[in-house]
Amino acid sequence: MIVEFDEVESIRRGHPAWKLLRADHAPLVLSFLGTVFVEGNARTVPAAELTARLDDYLYALNERLGEGTFPKSAKAYLDDWSAPEAGWLRRFYPPGSDEVHFDATPAVEKAVSWVNALRARAFVGTESRLNTVFELLRQMAVGTETDRDVRLGDLLRRREQLDAEIARVEAGDVPLLDGTALRDRYQQFSETARGLLADFREVETNFRGLDRELREQIAAWDGAKGDLLGRVVGERSAIADSDQGRSFHAFYDFLLSSRRQEEFTALLEKVQELAAIGEPDPRMRHIHYDWLDAGERTQSTVRLLSEQLRRFLDDQVWLENRRVMDVLKSIEGHALKLRGRPASAVTMEMDAAAPDVALPFERPLYRPKTKVRISGDIAEAAEDVDVSLLFEQTHVDPARLAGTVRSALRGRSQTGLAPLLREHPVQDGLAEVVTYLALADPAFRVVFDEEAREQVSWTGSDSGDGKTADVPRVTFVRADAGGEGEEEA
């Protein structure tokens, strides 16, 4: 397999196993988690138990390496290791328990396996692996052969080899494996058995990811339940029919066979007692029980998918039944209300007798707008225009009107608009009257009485005719007069 630079860089930055190897306290994490979860094959450890074991482990290390080597508490280390940015421990609540439990992630298995692979080995077996490779090649080649004669020829050849070996044993020639061959095969058996446990943890993580995706889909689903079931069942079937799923189920069925278990136990006990293999791996004595335990936990994760589907269906059926009952009760209530009325009184309003159909091709097509060309030539006017009318604009000075109001309020607290205009006649027509209504001055306030009306008159400047306007009663009240002016107005 070719290793690309970008791929390695991405793994270095994001993979939890690489982060673990680069961590400051990587020896502590690898030694403790490897002992508890990898060597001990622990899958669910309560938080209290794991905290106590880590506390004892930290105490022993600080005593040997010096106080303050690992200054944090055991709980703080576990919180750091289970944080999302680390991803070395999984925190969860098992069904039926309200206590936090911990489990190692596949990243820990990978990191521990990599560190163990760095150890120098006094004996490296190659013969057994070569035999395994040769046997795997033979199984693949023969297992895909469709020619009947070729398959029969292979079986006859193998039978001849078995007959020859049987004849040798009957003649007293019993070939035995020497110590080197035994240690070679035992080493390969031990490595393969430990690798299977690591694979189980990774398979369980993959199934748990599928369960998490299913929960997210159910939580955000607002469509028909049939569509969701089709999608989930399709994904479940895809997982079961995948290479990983078929291989896992075949291996699990092999473990559940009582005959296979008895045969495996007998063979394992006999091999563990062989003196030629040297110091046997103590974990291999119960490795098949560890496989069963790991496989059962993986199967329980798969069962969560079915439980989520069943809970979703139960909730949907309950909601639909409740909606049906609400509709039935509404119909019954309306029927009771209309029970005493004649049939002719029962009516229903409709928006229209027939729907309005608007076909797309009945709409008018787009018509581009006609561009009008404007000539740049400016023609001279045919007749003279009096432009002086543009400068005959009326301007009313609000400051002058405000000064008039202040003068009128100099000897009294308030005055009305009508008497003010009688004392000070309008000079600029209606514009001056409107300006009086919009005055704003700190010396007085303008109070409007909408319920009372009054007539104000003035003389037009252009024609000399009298003009009258009907306006609300307007009163100018001096600012230092308080609220008396409003009450009088």
C-alpha positions in Angstrom: 0.0 0.0 0.0 1.4 3.4 -1.1 1.6 5.9 1.7 0.8 9.4 0.5 2.1 12.6 2.2 -1.3 14.2 2.5 -2.8 11.1 4.0 -0.1 10.7 6.6 -0.4 14.4 7.5 -4.1 14.1 8.0 -3.7 11.0 10.2 -1.0 12.7 12.2 -3.3 15.7 12.9 -6.6 13.9 13.5 -6.2 10.3 14.4 -6.6 9.6 18.2 -4.0 6.8 18.2 -1.3 9.2 16.8 -2.4 11.9 19.3 -1.9 9.3 22.1 1.6 8.5 21.0 2.5 12.2 20.9 0.9 13.0 24.3 3.1 14.2 27.1 1.9 11.4 29.4 1.7 8.7 26.7 3.6 6.1 28.9 1.0 6.6 31.6 -2.0 6.3 29.3 -0.6 3.3 27.4 0.5 1.4 30.4 -2.7 2.0 32.5 -5.3 1.7 29.7 -3.4 -1.2 28.1 -3.3 -3.1 31.4 -7.0 -2.5 32.2 -8.7 -2.7 28.9 -6.4 -4.6 26.5 -4.7 -7.2 28.7 -7.7 -7.5 31.0 -10.2 -7.4 28.1 -12.4 -5.1 30.1 -15.3 -3.6 28.1 -17.3 -1.7 30.7 -15.6 -0.5 33.9 -17.5 1.7 36.4 -16.1 5.2 36.9 -15.6 4.7 40.7 -13.6 1.4 40.1 -11.5 2.9 37.3 -10.8 6.1 39.3 -9.7 4.0 42.3 -7.4 1.8 40.2 -5.9 4.9 38.5 -5.4 6.6 41.9 -3.5 3.6 43.2 -1.4 3.5 40.0 -0.6 7.2 40.2 0.4 6.9 43.9 2.8 4.1 43.0 4.4 6.1 40.2 4.7 9.3 42.2 6.4 7.3 45.0 8.9 5.8 42.6 9.5 8.7 40.2 9.1 11.6 42.7 6.3 13.6 44.1 4.6 15.8 41.5 5.5 13.7 38.5 1.8 13.3 37.8 0.2 16.1 39.8 -3.4 15.8 38.6 -6.1 13.7 40.3 -7.2 10.4 38.9 -10.6 11.9 38.0 -9.0 14.8 36.2 -6.9 12.4 34.1 -9.9 10.3 33.2 -11.8 13.5 32.1 -8.9 14.5 29.9 -8.6 11.1 28.3 -12.4 10.9 27.6 -12.6 14.4 26.2 -13.7 14.7 22.5 -10.4 16.1 21.5 -8.5 13.1 22.9 -10.9 10.2 22.1 -9.1 7.5 24.1 -11.9 6.6 26.5 -15.7 6.4 25.9 -18.0 7.6 28.6 -21.5 6.1 28.6 -24.4 4.9 30.8 -25.1 1.2 30.4 -28.8 0.2 30.2 -30.4 0.1 33.6 -27.5 2.0 35.3 -27.2 5.6 36.4 -23.4 5.4 37.0 -20.9 6.5 34.3 -18.9 3.6 32.8 -15.7 3.7 30.7 -14.5 1.7 27.7 -11.3 2.0 25.7 -11.6 3.1 22.0 -10.0 1.3 19.1 -7.3 4.0 19.1 -5.9 2.6 22.4 -5.8 -0.9 20.9 -3.9 0.3 17.9 -1.4 2.4 19.9 -0.8 -0.5 22.4 -0.3 -3.0 19.5 2.1 -0.6 17.8 4.2 -0.2 21.0 4.3 -3.9 21.6 5.5 -4.5 18.0 8.5 -2.3 18.8 9.8 -4.7 21.4 12.8 -6.8 20.4 11.8 -10.5 20.1 14.3 -13.2 20.8 12.5 -15.5 18.4 10.7 -14.5 15.2 8.8 -17.4 13.5 8.4 -17.4 9.8 7.6 -21.1 8.9 4.1 -21.1 10.3 3.2 -17.9 8.6 4.5 -19.2 5.3 2.4 -22.3 5.7 -0.6 -20.1 6.5 0.0 -18.0 3.4 0.3 -21.1 1.3 -2.9 -22.6 2.7 -4.8 -19.4 2.2 -3.7 -19.2 -1.4 -4.7 -22.8 -2.0 -8.1 -22.2 -0.5 -8.7 -19.2 -2.6 -7.5 -20.8 -5.8 -9.4 -24.0 -5.3 -12.5 -22.3 -3.8 -13.1 -20.3 -7.0 -12.4 -23.2 -9.4 -15.5 -24.1 -11.4 -14.0 -27.0 -13.3 -15.3 -30.3 -11.8 -12.3 -32.3 -12.8 -9.8 -29.8 -11.3 -11.7 -29.9 -8.0 -11.8 -33.7 -7.9 -8.1 -33.8 -8.8 -7.2 -31.6 -5.8 -9.4 -33.6 -3.4 -7.8 -36.9 -4.7 -4.3 -35.5 -4.2 -5.1 -34.4 -0.7 -6.6 -37.9 0.0 -3.4 -39.5 -1.3 -1.4 -37.3 1.1 -3.6 -38.3 4.0 -3.4 -42.0 3.1 0.4 -41.8 3.0 0.5 -40.1 6.4 -1.9 -42.7 7.8 0.3 -45.5 6.5 3.4 -43.9 8.0 1.8 -43.7 11.4 0.5 -47.2 11.2 4.1 -48.3 10.4 5.3 -46.6 13.6 6.8 -43.5 11.9 5.2 -40.7 13.9 6.6 -37.3 12.8 6.7 -34.7 15.6 7.1 -30.9 15.6 10.3 -29.7 17.1 10.5 -26.9 19.7 11.3 -24.3 17.0 8.2 -25.2 15.0 6.0 -25.2 18.1 7.2 -21.8 19.3 6.7 -20.5 15.8 3.1 -21.6 15.6 2.3 -20.6 19.2 3.6 -17.1 18.5 1.4 -16.8 15.5 -1.6 -18.2 17.3 -1.1 -15.7 20.2 -0.7 -12.7 17.9 -3.8 -13.7 15.8 -5.9 -14.3 19.0 -5.0 -10.8 20.4 -5.7 -9.2 17.0 -9.2 -10.7 17.0 -10.0 -8.9 20.2 -8.8 -5.6 18.8 -10.9 -6.2 15.7 -14.0 -6.9 17.9 -13.6 -3.5 19.5 -13.3 -1.8 16.1 -16.4 -3.6 14.8 -18.3 -2.6 17.9 -17.3 1.0 17.3 -18.5 0.8 13.7 -21.9 -0.6 14.8 -22.1 2.1 17.5 -21.6 4.8 14.9 -24.5 3.3 12.9 -26.7 3.4 16.0 -25.7 7.0 16.6 -26.7 7.9 13.0 -30.0 6.2 13.4 -30.8 8.1 16.6 -30.0 11.4 14.8 -32.2 10.4 11.9 -35.1 9.5 14.2 -34.7 12.7 16.2 -34.8 15.0 13.1 -37.3 12.9 11.1 -40.6 14.5 10.2 -41.6 12.5 7.1 -43.4 9.2 6.7 -42.3 6.4 8.9 -42.1 4.0 5.9 -39.4 6.1 4.3 -37.3 6.1 7.5 -37.8 2.3 7.9 -36.8 1.7 4.3 -33.6 3.8 4.7 -32.6 2.2 8.1 -33.4 -1.3 7.0 -31.4 -0.7 3.8 -28.4 0.5 5.8 -28.8 -2.4 8.2 -28.8 -4.9 5.4 -25.9 -3.2 3.8 -23.9 -3.6 7.0 -24.9 -7.3 7.4 -24.2 -8.1 3.8 -20.8 -6.3 3.7 -17.5 -8.2 4.0 -17.1 -7.1 7.5 -20.6 -8.0 8.5 -20.5 -11.5 6.9 -17.1 -12.3 8.4 -18.2 -11.2 11.8 -21.4 -13.3 11.8 -19.6 -16.3 10.5 -17.0 -16.0 13.2 -19.7 -15.5 15.9 -21.6 -18.5 14.7 -18.4 -20.5 14.9 -18.0 -19.4 18.5 -21.6 -20.4 19.4 -21.1 -23.9 18.3 -20.8 -26.1 21.4 -18.9 -28.8 19.5 -16.4 -26.2 18.2 -16.0 -24.8 21.7 -15.3 -28.2 23.3 -12.8 -29.0 20.6 -11.1 -25.6 20.9 -10.9 -25.9 24.7 -9.3 -29.3 24.5 -6.8 -28.2 22.0 -5.9 -25.1 23.9 -5.4 -26.9 27.2 -3.1 -29.4 25.5 -1.0 -26.7 23.8 -0.7 -24.6 26.9 0.9 -27.6 28.7 3.6 -28.2 26.1 7.0 -27.6 27.6 8.5 -26.8 24.2 6.7 -23.5 23.8 8.4 -22.1 26.8 6.5 -19.6 29.0 2.9 -19.8 27.7 0.8 -16.6 27.4 -1.5 -16.7 30.4 -4.2 -14.8 28.6 -4.5 -17.6 26.0 -6.0 -19.9 28.6 -9.4 -18.1 28.4 -9.0 -16.3 25.1 -12.1 -18.0 23.6 -14.2 -16.8 26.5 -12.9 -13.3 25.8 -13.9 -13.7 22.2 -17.4 -14.7 23.3 -17.7 -11.7 25.7 -16.5 -9.3 23.0 -18.8 -10.8 20.4 -21.8 -10.6 22.7 -21.1 -6.9 23.4 -20.9 -6.3 19.7 -24.1 -8.1 19.2 -25.8 -6.0 21.9 -24.7 -2.9 20.0 -26.5 -4.3 16.9 -29.6 -5.0 19.0 -29.8 -1.3 19.9 -30.7 -0.6 16.3 -33.8 -2.9 16.5 -34.7 -1.3 19.8 -34.5 2.2 18.4 -36.7 1.1 15.4 -39.3 -0.5 17.7 -39.4 2.6 20.0 -39.8 4.9 17.0 -42.6 2.8 15.6 -44.4 2.6 19.0 -44.2 6.4 19.3 -45.5 6.9 15.8 -48.4 4.5 16.3 -49.3 6.2 19.6 -49.3 9.7 18.0 -51.4 8.5 15.1 -53.9 6.8 17.4 -54.1 9.9 19.5 -54.8 12.1 16.4 -57.5 9.7 15.2 -59.2 9.9 18.6 -59.0 13.7 18.6 -60.7 13.7 15.1 -63.4 11.3 16.3 -64.1 13.3 19.4 -64.3 16.5 17.3 -66.8 14.8 14.9 -68.9 13.6 17.8 -68.9 17.1 19.4 -70.1 18.7 16.2 -72.8 16.0 15.8 -74.1 16.7 19.3 -74.3 20.4 18.6 -76.3 19.8 15.3 -78.6 17.1 16.8 -81.6 19.4 17.3 -81.4 21.3 14.1 -83.2 20.4 10.9 -81.3 19.0 7.9 -81.7 22.2 6.0 -80.0 24.1 8.7 -76.8 22.1 8.3 -74.7 24.1 5.7 -71.1 24.3 4.7 -69.4 27.2 3.1 -67.2 26.7 0.1 -64.7 29.1 -1.4 -65.8 28.4 -4.9 -67.9 25.9 -6.9 -64.9 24.9 -9.0 -61.2 25.5 -8.7 -59.4 28.2 -10.6 -57.0 26.6 -13.0 -54.1 28.7 -14.2 -52.1 27.0 -16.9 -48.5 28.0 -17.3 -48.8 28.6 -21.1 -51.7 31.0 -20.5 -49.4 33.5 -18.9 -48.1 36.2 -21.3 -44.6 35.8 -22.6 -41.9 38.2 -21.7 -41.8 41.3 -23.9 -38.7 43.4 -24.1 -39.3 47.0 -23.4 -38.9 49.4 -26.3 -35.9 51.6 -25.9 -36.7 55.3 -26.6 -33.9 57.2 -28.2 -33.5 60.7 -27.0 -32.0 63.2 -29.3 -29.2 65.4 -28.0 -30.3 68.4 -30.0 -32.0 71.0 -27.9 -34.5 73.1 -29.9 -35.1 76.7 -29.0 -38.5 77.6 -27.5 -41.2 78.7 -29.9 -42.4 81.5 -27.5 -40.9 83.5 -24.7 -41.5 82.1 -21.2 -41.6 84.3 -18.1 -39.0 82.7 -15.8 -39.5 85.3 -13.1 -42.4 83.1 -11.8 -39.8 80.6 -10.6 -38.5 83.2 -8.1 -41.9 84.2 -6.7 -41.8 81.8 -3.8 -43.3 82.6 -0.4 -41.0 82.2 2.6 -42.3 82.5 6.2 -39.8 83.2 8.9 -40.7 81.1 12.0 -38.4 83.3 14.2 -40.6 86.4 13.4 -43.8 84.5 14.3 -42.2 83.2 17.5 -41.3 86.7 18.5 -44.9 87.8 17.8 -46.2 85.1 20.2 -43.6 86.0 22.9 -44.7 89.6 22.7 -48.4 88.6 23.0 -47.6 86.5 26.1 -45.5 89.2 27.8 -48.4 90.4 29.9 -50.5 87.2 30.1 -50.1 83.5 30.6 -51.8 82.3 27.4 -53.4 83.5 24.2 -55.4 82.0 21.3 -54.5 81.8 17.7 -57.6 83.8 16.5 -57.1 86.8 18.8 -53.4 86.8 18.0 -54.2 87.0 14.3 -56.6 89.9 14.9 -53.9 91.8 16.8 -51.2 90.8 14.2 -52.8 90.3 10.8 -51.5 87.6 8.5 -49.1 88.8 5.9 -48.1 85.7 4.0 -51.5 83.9 3.7 -52.1 80.3 4.5 -48.4 79.5 4.8 -48.1 81.8 7.7 -51.1 80.2 9.5 -49.6 76.7 9.0 -46.3 78.0 10.4 -48.0 79.2 13.6 -49.3 75.6 14.1 -45.8 74.2 13.8 -43.9 76.6 16.1 -41.5 75.2 18.6 -40.0 77.6 21.2 -38.7 77.1 24.7 -40.6 80.2 25.9 -44.1 78.7 25.2 -46.0 75.6 24.3 -48.6 75.1 21.6 -51.7 73.3 22.9 -54.3 71.8 20.4 -57.9 71.1 21.4 -59.3 68.7 18.7 -62.8 68.8 20.1 -63.3 72.5 19.7 -63.0 74.3 16.3 -62.5 78.0 15.5 -62.4 80.2 12.5 -59.3 82.2 11.6 -59.4 84.8 8.9 -56.9 86.8 6.9 -56.8 88.9 3.7 -55.2 87.6 0.5 -52.2 89.5 -0.6 -52.9 89.0 -4.4 -56.6 89.6 -4.6 -57.4 91.5 -1.4 -60.4 89.1 -0.7 -61.0 87.8 2.8 -60.1 84.1 3.5 -61.2 81.8 6.3 -59.8 78.5 7.6 -61.5 76.1 10.0 -58.8 74.8 12.4 -58.7 73.1 15.9 -58.6 75.6 18.8 -54.9 76.5 19.2 -53.6 78.1 22.4 -50.1 79.4 23.1 -49.2 78.9 26.7 -46.2 80.5 28.4 -43.7 77.9 29.6 -43.5 79.2 33.1 -47.3 79.0 33.5 -47.3 75.3 34.5 -50.3 73.1 33.7 -52.9 75.9 34.1 -52.9 76.7 30.4 -53.8 73.2 29.4 -56.7 73.0 31.8 -58.1 76.4 30.6 -57.6 75.3 27.0 
